[in-house]
Amino acid sequence: MKTHTHPIAQACIVICLAFAAGTAAAQAASPYAGEQARPIKALSEQEVQGLLLGQGAGLAKAAELNGYPGPMHTLELRQPLALTPEQADATAALMYAHKARARELGTALVDAERRLDALFAERRADVAAVDGATREVALLQARLRAEHLSTHLAQTALLSTEQVRRYAELRGYGAAAPGHKHQH
């Protein structure tokens, strides 16, 4: 059975399909939809909490994945790494001091992001104000990342070469820490 569609009906179908495709494209082109209600537009609540708590959020990945252990995971693995009591105490002290610095920098970064957001929310943004605010955010991001990376350097100096190798193995990075050389 052959059906015929009226030319006007065909045009309506084409227009409806084009409209639907355009609507879908408009929705797909808005990856930030729903984020406009955030207190700080550039940061999710989870990111804010992580910064305030001094969490790493991948900031030390360059160190971690190149054979420089971090103190939190070193403490978690203290038994299979056979940490001495002195190593465990030094690692705990390093972790405590690091977390305090990371929380301080994280809080400063959240505050700086809040000030940058306010420039736009309050319609006070101009080139000079945005330049200054973004420089402040970038400097704090750099300081926070350096804090996390430096802590991995300090932790690595507390361990033997064998412990560093074992750490990499236990963390699933392979049997050996790639290119690892350090001084005690």
C-alpha positions as a Markdown table, in Angstrom:
| # | Residue | x | y | z |
|---|---|---|---|---|
| 1 | Met | 0.0 | 0.0 | 0.0 |
| 2 | Lys | 1.5 | 3.3 | -1.1 |
| 3 | Thr | 0.9 | 6.4 | 0.9 |
| 4 | His | 1.2 | 9.9 | -0.4 |
| 5 | Thr | 2.1 | 12.8 | 1.9 |
| 6 | His | 0.8 | 16.2 | 1.0 |
| 7 | Pro | 3.6 | 18.7 | 0.2 |
| 8 | Ile | 2.4 | 21.0 | 3.0 |
| 9 | Ala | 2.5 | 18.1 | 5.5 |
| 10 | Gln | 6.0 | 17.3 | 4.2 |
| 11 | Ala | 7.1 | 20.9 | 4.8 |
| 12 | Cys | 5.6 | 20.8 | 8.3 |
| 13 | Ile | 7.5 | 17.5 | 9.1 |
| 14 | Val | 10.8 | 19.0 | 7.9 |
| 15 | Ile | 10.2 | 22.2 | 9.9 |
| 16 | Cys | 9.4 | 20.2 | 13.0 |
| 17 | Leu | 12.4 | 18.0 | 12.6 |
| 18 | Ala | 14.7 | 21.0 | 12.1 |
| 19 | Phe | 13.2 | 22.7 | 15.2 |
| 20 | Ala | 13.7 | 19.5 | 17.3 |
| 21 | Ala | 17.3 | 19.2 | 16.0 |
| 22 | Gly | 17.9 | 22.9 | 16.8 |
| 23 | Thr | 16.5 | 22.5 | 20.3 |
| 24 | Ala | 18.7 | 19.5 | 20.9 |
| 25 | Ala | 21.7 | 21.4 | 19.6 |
| 26 | Ala | 20.9 | 24.4 | 21.9 |
| 27 | Gln | 20.6 | 22.1 | 24.9 |
| 28 | Ala | 23.9 | 20.3 | 24.0 |
| 29 | Ala | 25.6 | 23.7 | 23.5 |
| 30 | Ser | 24.9 | 24.6 | 27.2 |
| 31 | Pro | 27.1 | 22.4 | 29.3 |
| 32 | Tyr | 26.9 | 24.9 | 32.2 |
| 33 | Ala | 23.1 | 24.8 | 32.4 |
| 34 | Gly | 22.2 | 24.5 | 36.1 |
| 35 | Glu | 25.5 | 25.9 | 37.3 |
| 36 | Gln | 24.3 | 29.5 | 37.3 |
| 37 | Ala | 22.9 | 29.0 | 40.8 |
| 38 | Arg | 26.3 | 28.1 | 42.3 |
| 39 | Pro | 27.5 | 30.5 | 44.9 |
| 40 | Ile | 30.9 | 30.6 | 43.1 |
| 41 | Lys | 30.2 | 29.8 | 39.4 |
| 42 | Ala | 33.7 | 28.4 | 38.6 |
| 43 | Leu | 33.6 | 25.9 | 41.5 |
| 44 | Ser | 31.2 | 23.1 | 42.3 |
| 45 | Glu | 30.3 | 22.6 | 46.0 |
| 46 | Gln | 32.5 | 19.4 | 45.9 |
| 47 | Glu | 35.5 | 21.4 | 44.7 |
| 48 | Val | 34.9 | 24.1 | 47.3 |
| 49 | Gln | 34.8 | 21.4 | 50.1 |
| 50 | Gly | 37.9 | 19.7 | 48.7 |
| 51 | Leu | 39.8 | 23.0 | 48.7 |
| 52 | Leu | 38.7 | 23.9 | 52.3 |
| 53 | Leu | 39.7 | 20.4 | 53.5 |
| 54 | Gly | 43.1 | 20.5 | 51.9 |
| 55 | Gln | 42.4 | 17.6 | 49.5 |
| 56 | Gly | 44.8 | 17.0 | 46.6 |
| 57 | Ala | 42.3 | 16.7 | 43.8 |
| 58 | Gly | 45.0 | 15.4 | 41.4 |
| 59 | Leu | 47.3 | 18.4 | 42.1 |
| 60 | Ala | 50.3 | 16.1 | 42.8 |
| 61 | Lys | 49.7 | 13.7 | 40.0 |
| 62 | Ala | 53.0 | 14.6 | 38.3 |
| 63 | Ala | 54.8 | 13.5 | 41.5 |
| 64 | Glu | 52.6 | 10.5 | 42.4 |
| 65 | Leu | 52.8 | 8.9 | 38.9 |
| 66 | Asn | 56.5 | 9.5 | 38.5 |
| 67 | Gly | 57.5 | 7.7 | 41.6 |
| 68 | Tyr | 57.2 | 10.2 | 44.4 |
| 69 | Pro | 54.9 | 8.9 | 47.2 |
| 70 | Gly | 52.5 | 11.1 | 49.1 |
| 71 | Pro | 52.2 | 11.0 | 52.9 |
| 72 | Met | 48.5 | 10.1 | 53.1 |
| 73 | His | 49.0 | 6.9 | 51.1 |
| 74 | Thr | 52.3 | 6.1 | 52.7 |
| 75 | Leu | 50.5 | 6.1 | 56.1 |
| 76 | Glu | 47.8 | 4.0 | 54.7 |
| 77 | Leu | 50.4 | 1.5 | 53.5 |
| 78 | Arg | 52.7 | 1.7 | 56.6 |
| 79 | Gln | 52.6 | -2.0 | 57.3 |
| 80 | Pro | 53.3 | -3.4 | 53.8 |
| 81 | Leu | 56.0 | -0.6 | 53.4 |
| 82 | Ala | 57.5 | -1.7 | 56.7 |
| 83 | Leu | 57.8 | 1.9 | 57.9 |
| 84 | Thr | 60.0 | 2.3 | 61.0 |
| 85 | Pro | 58.4 | 4.2 | 63.9 |
| 86 | Glu | 60.6 | 7.2 | 63.1 |
| 87 | Gln | 59.4 | 7.1 | 59.4 |
| 88 | Ala | 55.8 | 6.8 | 60.5 |
| 89 | Asp | 56.1 | 9.7 | 63.0 |
| 90 | Ala | 57.9 | 11.9 | 60.4 |
| 91 | Thr | 55.3 | 11.1 | 57.8 |
| 92 | Ala | 52.4 | 11.9 | 60.2 |
| 93 | Ala | 54.1 | 15.2 | 61.0 |
| 94 | Leu | 54.6 | 16.0 | 57.3 |
| 95 | Met | 51.0 | 15.1 | 56.6 |
| 96 | Tyr | 49.7 | 17.3 | 59.5 |
| 97 | Ala | 51.8 | 20.3 | 58.4 |
| 98 | His | 50.9 | 19.8 | 54.8 |
| 99 | Lys | 47.2 | 19.6 | 55.4 |
| 100 | Ala | 47.3 | 22.8 | 57.5 |
| 101 | Arg | 49.1 | 24.7 | 54.6 |
| 102 | Ala | 46.8 | 23.1 | 52.0 |
| 103 | Arg | 43.7 | 24.1 | 53.9 |
| 104 | Glu | 45.0 | 27.7 | 54.3 |
| 105 | Leu | 45.8 | 28.0 | 50.6 |
| 106 | Gly | 42.5 | 26.3 | 49.6 |
| 107 | Thr | 40.5 | 28.7 | 51.7 |
| 108 | Ala | 42.4 | 31.7 | 50.2 |
| 109 | Leu | 41.7 | 30.2 | 46.7 |
| 110 | Val | 38.0 | 29.8 | 47.4 |
| 111 | Asp | 37.9 | 33.4 | 48.7 |
| 112 | Ala | 39.7 | 34.7 | 45.6 |
| 113 | Glu | 37.3 | 32.8 | 43.3 |
| 114 | Arg | 34.4 | 34.3 | 45.3 |
| 115 | Arg | 35.8 | 37.8 | 44.7 |
| 116 | Leu | 36.3 | 37.1 | 41.0 |
| 117 | Asp | 32.7 | 35.8 | 40.7 |
| 118 | Ala | 31.4 | 38.9 | 42.6 |
| 119 | Leu | 33.0 | 41.2 | 40.0 |
| 120 | Phe | 30.7 | 39.7 | 37.4 |
| 121 | Ala | 27.7 | 39.1 | 39.6 |
| 122 | Glu | 27.7 | 42.7 | 40.7 |
| 123 | Arg | 28.5 | 44.1 | 37.2 |
| 124 | Arg | 31.8 | 45.6 | 38.4 |
| 125 | Ala | 34.0 | 43.7 | 36.0 |
| 126 | Asp | 36.4 | 45.6 | 33.9 |
| 127 | Val | 39.7 | 44.6 | 32.3 |
| 128 | Ala | 41.9 | 45.9 | 35.1 |
| 129 | Ala | 39.8 | 44.3 | 37.9 |
| 130 | Val | 39.5 | 41.0 | 36.0 |
| 131 | Asp | 43.2 | 41.0 | 35.3 |
| 132 | Gly | 44.0 | 41.5 | 39.0 |
| 133 | Ala | 41.5 | 39.0 | 40.2 |
| 134 | Thr | 42.6 | 36.2 | 37.8 |
| 135 | Arg | 46.2 | 36.8 | 38.7 |
| 136 | Glu | 45.4 | 36.3 | 42.3 |
| 137 | Val | 43.5 | 33.1 | 41.6 |
| 138 | Ala | 46.3 | 31.8 | 39.4 |
| 139 | Leu | 49.0 | 32.6 | 42.0 |
| 140 | Leu | 47.0 | 30.8 | 44.7 |
| 141 | Gln | 46.4 | 27.8 | 42.3 |
| 142 | Ala | 50.2 | 27.6 | 41.6 |
| 143 | Arg | 51.1 | 27.9 | 45.3 |
| 144 | Leu | 48.6 | 25.2 | 46.2 |
| 145 | Arg | 49.9 | 22.8 | 43.5 |
| 146 | Ala | 53.5 | 23.5 | 44.6 |
| 147 | Glu | 52.5 | 22.7 | 48.2 |
| 148 | His | 51.1 | 19.3 | 47.1 |
| 149 | Leu | 54.1 | 18.5 | 44.9 |
| 150 | Ser | 56.7 | 19.6 | 47.5 |
| 151 | Thr | 55.1 | 17.4 | 50.1 |
| 152 | His | 55.6 | 14.4 | 47.8 |
| 153 | Leu | 59.3 | 15.4 | 47.5 |
| 154 | Ala | 59.6 | 15.6 | 51.3 |
| 155 | Gln | 57.8 | 12.3 | 51.7 |
| 156 | Thr | 60.1 | 10.5 | 49.2 |
| 157 | Ala | 63.1 | 11.7 | 51.1 |
| 158 | Leu | 61.8 | 9.9 | 54.2 |
| 159 | Leu | 61.7 | 6.5 | 52.4 |
| 160 | Ser | 64.3 | 4.0 | 51.1 |
| 161 | Thr | 64.5 | 3.2 | 47.5 |
| 162 | Glu | 62.9 | -0.2 | 48.2 |
| 163 | Gln | 60.0 | 1.4 | 50.0 |
| 164 | Val | 59.4 | 3.8 | 47.1 |
| 165 | Arg | 59.5 | 0.9 | 44.7 |
| 166 | Arg | 57.1 | -1.1 | 46.9 |
| 167 | Tyr | 54.8 | 2.0 | 47.2 |
| 168 | Ala | 54.5 | 2.2 | 43.4 |
| 169 | Glu | 53.7 | -1.5 | 43.2 |
| 170 | Leu | 51.1 | -1.3 | 46.0 |
| 171 | Arg | 49.4 | 1.7 | 44.3 |
| 172 | Gly | 49.2 | -0.2 | 41.0 |
| 173 | Tyr | 51.8 | 1.7 | 39.1 |
| 174 | Gly | 54.1 | -1.2 | 38.4 |
| 175 | Ala | 57.0 | -2.9 | 40.2 |
| 176 | Ala | 59.4 | 0.0 | 39.9 |
| 177 | Ala | 59.1 | 3.7 | 40.3 |
| 178 | Pro | 60.1 | 5.1 | 36.8 |
| 179 | Gly | 63.4 | 6.9 | 36.8 |
| 180 | His | 63.4 | 7.3 | 40.6 |
| 181 | Lys | 66.6 | 8.6 | 42.2 |
| 182 | His | 66.6 | 10.4 | 45.5 |
| 183 | Gln | 68.9 | 11.2 | 48.4 |
| 184 | His | 68.4 | 10.3 | 52.1 |
